Amino acid sequence: MIEKPLFFKPGVSSVLFVCNQNLVRSPMAEGLMKRRLAQSATDRPFVDSAGVSPDMDEETANDIDGFVISVMSEIGVDLRRHHSKSVHLGEASAYDVVICLTPGAYEAVRSIEASSATLIEQWDVPDPSLAEGNREQRLELYRTIRDTIDRWIVDRFFDSMPPTG
């Protein structure tokens, strides 16, 4: 199936995706958004991801979830070099849009909305790392979440018609 070209909706110059540890959902969203932007024929905003409480244990810090690496590589997105980052409220308020992918992320950053022009949105994305089952069953859940986030990104940030003006 051939996908129609998508055009980034005007008015947003920066997007931050936030989850709990920046190891599963937010890096997945960042990679998906960057992939869509690379396919788009329009201006590209700055896109990043962070966690409200990233893993800072020296043994496991910055270890992105292996299932995320697998399902993202299936669609040509390489996240092997992703490093977990922490969100700082001052920095988050510099973004046009902050997408919180967990209730904890929303609670941590929603306070900046009252004192800045930043739009805070909450997308409830289940944590696939809590899934049980064999490897293929777990991968299927990760794929479902990947595809859901991708649809939400397209619906929120892209149009099938080029911008006018």
Stockholm file with secondary structure:
# STOCKHOLM 1.0

chainA/1-165         MIEKPLFFKPGVSSVLFVCNQNLVRSPMAEGLMKRRLAQSATDRPFVDSAGVSPDMDEETANDIDGFVISVMSEIGVDLRRHHSKSVHLGEASAYDVVICLTPGAYEAVRSIEASSATLIEQWDVPDPSLAEGNREQRLELYRTIRDTIDRWIVDRFFDSMPPTG
#=GR chainA/1-165 SS CCCCCCEECTTCCEEEEEESSSSSHHHHHHHHHHHHHHHCSSCCCEEEEEESSCCCCTTTTTCCCHHHHHHHHTTTCCCTTCCCCBCCHHHHTTSSEEEECSHHHHHHHGGGGGGSSCEEEECCCCCGGGCCSCHHHHHHHHHHHHHHHHHHHHHHHEESSCCCC
#=GC SS_cons         CCCCCCEECTTCCEEEEEESSSSSHHHHHHHHHHHHHHHCSSCCCEEEEEESSCCCCTTTTTCCCHHHHHHHHTTTCCCTTCCCCBCCHHHHTTSSEEEECSHHHHHHHGGGGGGSSCEEEECCCCCGGGCCSCHHHHHHHHHHHHHHHHHHHHHHHEESSCCCC
//
